[in-house]
């Protein structure tokens, strides 16, 4: 009688994993409908279908023109904000002089009026660039992409005509005020060609911004009314 324990062969039994362990077994089969685990970087998508869309390059003469106009519009936005800030500070100084020191004011009220009007006119191209003007997108949203683009082109052409008209007559107004020596009928007597110059500056730069928007729309650099192309 032997005291040795009988030899038990190892059985192919998978023992359960300890609690909390995450063992992922990957297979090289590509027919699995399940997505790869998070630690596996997916392959890049096939971009051959996107190469035939004919998207124009961002550079070139048109791209440089649009970039330059946008830079001018941003400078106009900064100048407009500075003018509003200066007008606010002048109002504070006016209130302090009149109601604290009980002193008379001469130029403050007129300066604030000119600064506020000038800031509004000079800031026109920047507001157009960021699409900050009041608009209703109900009709463009219901139009198809082709009709939407036609409507956007028509609106930009109208904007070019109106801004060009105001810019032309604004230049005439400044020339007449300068040659005629026009001055305001106040104690300050400021030369009116200086505040009047905000009119042609604002509308001429607005004309350039409309032209940049039109070129960007025609060359497919932008979408009509900034509505995504996949929108119905």
Helices and strands as residue ranges (DSSP letters): G 48-53, H 60-95, I 96-100, H 108-122, H 124-129, H 138-142, H 145-180, H 192-218, G 224-226
